[in-house]
Amino acid sequence: MSSSWNDKRPMSPHLQVWRWHPAMLSSILHRASAIISYVGLFLVAIGLLCLATSGSLPLEGLIFSPLGAVGLFVFVFAFTFMALAQLRHAVWDQGAMFNPELNNTLSYAMIALAVVVALLVTLIGSGVFS
């Protein structure tokens, strides 16, 4: 069986064909943030269940350590970014903001806003601002 494909380019897009841009990064971050949010919410639910049954949190020393602050930052970043990405998808469903330059700017803004919100929540949660 012979193939009639005689084009030298790859049949599907590849890293050598596509260049990185903010919308691509935001798409990948959206998928990763969904996974992180689900895992984080599951861990929060388990912690609340343990707190309700025993009166203390499991691994309380780890949760309130600097490593716990990093985990809080990652979880809040992922949750905030996922919410912003869902909002962007709702705007796209209306047929707006498909301009590549605007979309790239929006992707940068989403990442920056998620970092700022996560940093503020982590600093407040860590007791820096009290």
Protein Blocks (a to p, Z undefined) as FASTA:
>chain_A
ZZfbfbfbdfbdcfklpccdfklmmmmmmmmmmmmmmmmmmmmmmmmmmmmmnopaehkl
mmmmmklmmmmmmmmmmmmmmmmmmmmmmmmmnopakafklmmmmmmmmmmmmmmmmmmm
mmmmnomaZZ
